[in-house]
Amino acid sequence: MRLTFNACSLDLKFLCVLVFLATMAGCSNTPQKQKPAELLPNLGLMVVKQAWVAKTGDASSPLDVRVSEKQVTIASVAGSVAVLDASTGAEIWRAAAGTPLATGAGYDGQVAAVVTRNNELLALASGRELWRQQLTAQSYTAPLVAGGRIFVLAADRSISAYDGQSGRRLWSQQRPGEALVLRQPGVMLAVGDTLVIGLSGKLLGMNPLNGSVRWEAPIASPRGTNDVERLVDLVGPANRQGNVVCVRAFQSAVGCADANRGTVLWSKPGAGSVGVSGDERLVVGVEADGTLIAWQRSDGERAWAMEQLRHRQLSAPLVIEKAVVVGDGMGFLHFLSRENGTSLTRITTDGSPILGTPVWAGNTVVVVTRNGNIFGFKPE
């Protein structure tokens, strides 16, 4: 059955005010500035070597880094989009949007897509512009490029699909939701033949051909007496293992859902504001105070918690084959044991905060710093 949704009654100016208020609400829910935890001696239990370093453009705010096989796509706020070989840091192609960007770049190995601060959806390939389309609202989530289509999750809670080659809009759906929205990346990914979207505390499974909703899985429910307290948007990155997708609801919960059946497997309280990572056994997240928590993927029971990095302005985590990787606000990249969260080693970058979430491409961990440097590190 095809579902249709009422158009949002908010005009764009008012929506921008709400987005700003939601951002400030997120800041007010975090603890007062605390002294960062002192680092323990670096035991060097894991060998990690810097493989390469490259430069990006303006890195004053984090934009998602996306992985397609052994390539990473990096967009800068100033409007540069680059595809790099993750093993060597060599530039495959680079393009200029000509205007500041609001999102990171989605990429399928052929076509990249970004959203500008002028609310334009821009498609690029091999360093050249394919097309631009004006959007009706701002987006803060990198477009998803999959199956020859480009999908956009906008701040007015609309989801739209565009033809990847021509830019023709194929369909658009919009759902009502809470008044406030977060000015940070949300959740959008493909699982088999289903488009999975995060909206107002729920995971939605949609038919990518026409936008009809196949299922809804509530991870967190809005509570409280005002719009700020009721804000439970799902925040990226999400973690997928097979058909199971695990996500964080802003300052309220962490949970997993079966994307085949559309059922919630479990949901546990969690007070963080950035997404989660994981493997076939664990889901790992960072709480607002910098405590790392690992939940059992099967049932959500806590496996371990680690408080030695509290108040160090941690990034969202990355789980790789041998470790949990997390960046901090002082430019350190920490490699922790997957078994109990204890420190294995830490690496220095350039002394500026690590932005966004570390990503794993091929056999390389890639991070971006506020100074505009892109680092590739290879664990041994």
N, C-alpha and C positions, 0 to 999 in steps of 0.2 A: 504494500500500500504506500502510495506517495503522500508524504505529509507536507503541509504548507504552514508557514508561520507568519504572524502579523508583522508588519514593518515596525521598526523601532520608532517611537515618537520623539526621541531626543534629537535636537539638531546638533550639528558637529561642534559648534562652539560650546554648548552645554556639556557635550560628551567629553571634550577636552578638560573642562573643569572637573568633571567626575574622575577622569583618569588621574589628574593631578592630586585630587584629594585621596584617591586610593593609594597613590604612591606615598603620600605623607602618612596615611594610616599605617602602612607597612612599617615606616620608620618609627612611629610612636609605639608599636607593639614590640620593638626590639628593646633589650635591656639598655639602661644608661651606659655610656661609654665606660668600659672597665679596662683595667690594666691587662694587656695581653699576657697569657701564661708564658713563663720563662721556658726556653727550650732546654731540654736535657742534652747531655753530650751526644754527638752524632756517632752511633755505634758502627755505621758503615757495614751493616749485615747484608746489604744488597748492592751490587755494582750497577750503577747507572751512569752512562756517559753522554755528554752533549754531542749530538751528531751534526747539528747545523743551527744557524741563526739567520733570520731574514727580517726585513722591515715591512711594517704595514703603515697605513696612514693614521689619521687621528684615532687614538684609542682612548679618548676621554670617557667613553661609556662602553660597556661590553656588548658586543654583538656575537651571536652564536657562530661557532666554527662548525662546519659540516663536513662529514666524511663520506666519500664515495670510493669504495675499495681502498686503494693506496694513495688516493688524492685527498687533499683538504681544500676547502673553499673558505676564504677569509674575506670579509667585507669590513671596511672602515667607515666610521661615522662621516668622514669627509666625502665619501662617494666612490672609493676605489673597491673593486672586486677582483680578487686574484685566486687562481687555482694553482696549488703547489704540489710537487711530488713529495709525499710525506717522508720518504726514505732519505732524500738528499736536500730537500728545501728548494730545489730548482723550480723556477717559475715556468709553468706550462702555458698560461696566458693571463693577461691582465686587461681590465677594461675600466673606464671611468663613467660613472653614472651622470656626472655633470651637476649633481645636487646632493646634499647630505642625505644619508640613509637612516631609516628608522629600524630596520631589521637586518639580521644576518642573511646569508644567501642560502637558499635551497639549491641542490645540485644533484643530477642523476647521472653524471658522467658525460653528458652532452649539453644540456641546457641548464643555466643558472638563473635564479630569479630572486629579486630583492624588492622591498617596498621603500620608497623614498619618504622623506618628511613632508613632501607635497602630496602625499597620498597617491602616488603613482606606482603601479605594478610594472616592473621592468624585467624583461627577459633578455638574456645574453647568451652567446655561444661563440667559442673560439676568439674571444676578445672583442666581439662586435655586438652592437645592439640589434636584437630581432624586432622588438616592438615595445610599446608602452600603452598602458591602459589606466585611465583615471578611476580610482576607487571612491566610494562614498564615505569611507571612514578610515581612520588611521589603523595601522596594524603594528604590533610589536613582536610578532612571532614570524620567524623565517618561513617563507612559502615552502610548501611541500611539492617537489617535482617528481612525479611518478606516473607511469603508464601513459606517457605522452600528454599529460595534463599538469596544470599548475593549480594548486589549491591554496586559498588564502583564508586565514582566520582573522577577522577584524575586531576592533575594539567595541563595535556596536553589537557584538555577538552574532555576526553573520558569517556564513561559510560560503565561499564561491569557488567555482571551478572554471578554468580557462584552457582553451586549446593551446598547447605548448608552442606550436609553430606560427599560428596566425594571431593569437591573442583574443580570439572571439570568446566572449563569455558564454559558457555552456549552461550553467544553472547557478542559482543563488538561493540560500535558505537562511532564515533568521529566526532565532528563538528569543522569547522574553527571558529576563534574568534579573539579578540584583542590580541596583542602580550604579554601584561602583565597579570599576574594572582596574586591574593591575597594569602598570606600565612596565611589564617585563614579559619575556617569552612564555607562552603557554604550551599546550600539548597538542601535537598534530603528527600523526604517523600512519603508515600503511601496514596492515596485518592481513596478508593474503589478499582477498578481493574486497576488503573492508577498509574504509577510511575511518580512523579512530581520532576523535576530537575531544578535548577537554572544555566543558562549559559549565560554569557555576557549580563546581563541586562534583560534576558527573562526567563519566566517560560516555561518549556517544559513538555507536557504530553506525556508519552511514554507507549507503550505496554510492560509490564514486561516479557512477554513470548518470545519476539523476538527483542525488542529494537526499533521497528518502531515508528516514531513520529506521534502522533494523533493530536496535536495542539501546537501552540506557542502563548504566551501572553507577549508582550513587556511591561515591567514595566518602563524601562528607556532606552534611546537611546544614544550611544556614541557620544560625541561632543568634540570639541576642535581641536587643530592643532598638538598635539603630543600624544604619547601612554599613558602618565600619565594622561592627561586631559580626555582621552577617556575611562578611566577605570570605569566601572559601574557594576562590578560583583555583583550578589546577595549574601548577607551575612546572615549566620544563627545567631540565630534561626529564623525560620519562625513560623507563627501562623496559625493554622487551626481551623475553626469552621464550622462543616458540610462539604459542598463542596467548601467553600470559603477559599482560602489561601492568607494570607497577608505577605508581605516581604519588606525588605529594599534593595535598590540598593546603593552600596557604594558611599557615599558623594553626592548623586544626588536625590533620590526619595524614597518615601514609597508608596506602592500600593497594591491592592487586585485583585484577579482574580477568576473567577468561574472555578473550575477544572472539572466540567462536560462538560461545553460548550467550555472551552478554551478561554474565553473572559475576557478582562480587565474591571473591574468594575469601578476603579478609580485609579489615580496616582497623588501624590502631591509632591512638592519639599521637600527635607529633606537632611540635611547635616551631618548625622551620619555615623558611621562605624561599628555599631553592630546591631544585629537583633531586632525584635519586638516581643511583646506579645499582648494578648488581650482576650476579652470575646465576648459574643453575641452582645454587644453594642459598644465597643470601641477597637481601636488599639492603643497601647502605645509604644513609642520609645524614645531613648535618643539621643540628638544631640551631635555634637562634643564638644560643650562647656559645656555639662552637663545639658542643659535644657531638662526637660521631656515634651513631647507633646503627647496629646491624640487626636486622630482623630475619628470622627463618623464612625463606620464600614459600615454603609449603603451608605454613599456618600463621605467620605473623608474630610468633613468639620471639622475644628478644634473645639474640645470640650473644651479643656483647655491647658494651658502651665504653668509650674512651674520652677522657676529659683533659688530656694533656695539651690540647691545642685550643682551649677555651679562649674566647675573645680575641682571636687572631684573624678575624675577618676572612673566614674560610670560603672557598669556592664550593660549588656542588662537587661531590666526589666522582671519581672514575674507578671502576673495578676492572683490573686487567688480570692476566693469567696468574701473576705472582704476587699481586699487591693491590691495596686500595691507595689511590693517588688523590691528593687534595692540595690546592694552592692556597697561600695565605696573603694577607695584606702587606706583608713585608718583603714579598718577592721570593719566598721559599716554596719549593715543591716537595711535599712530604710523601714518602712511600711507606705504607703501613702494612702490617700483617693482616691478611684476610681472616686468619684464625681468631685473633683476639684484639686487633687494633694497635698493637705495640709498634713502636717505630723501628723500621728497618734501615732507612737512610733518609737524608734530605739533601736537596740540591739547591744551590743559589742561582738565581737568574740575574736580573739587573738591579735589584733593590726596590723596584716599584711593584705595586700590587698586581697579582695575577688576576686577570679579568675573565669572566665567563667560566666555562667548565673545561678542564683538560679533556682532550679527545684521544682515542686510540686508533691509529691508522697504520695498517700493516703490522710492523713491529716497533712503532714509534709513538711516544707520548708527545703531543703537540699542545703548547700553551701560548697565550698571548698576554703581554704585560701592558701596564698603563703607559709606559714609555714608548710603546709602539713596536716592540720587538716580538718576533715569533720564534720560539725555541722548539727544536726537536730533540728529544732525549730517548736513548735506546737502553732499556734494561738488559742485563746479560745474565 
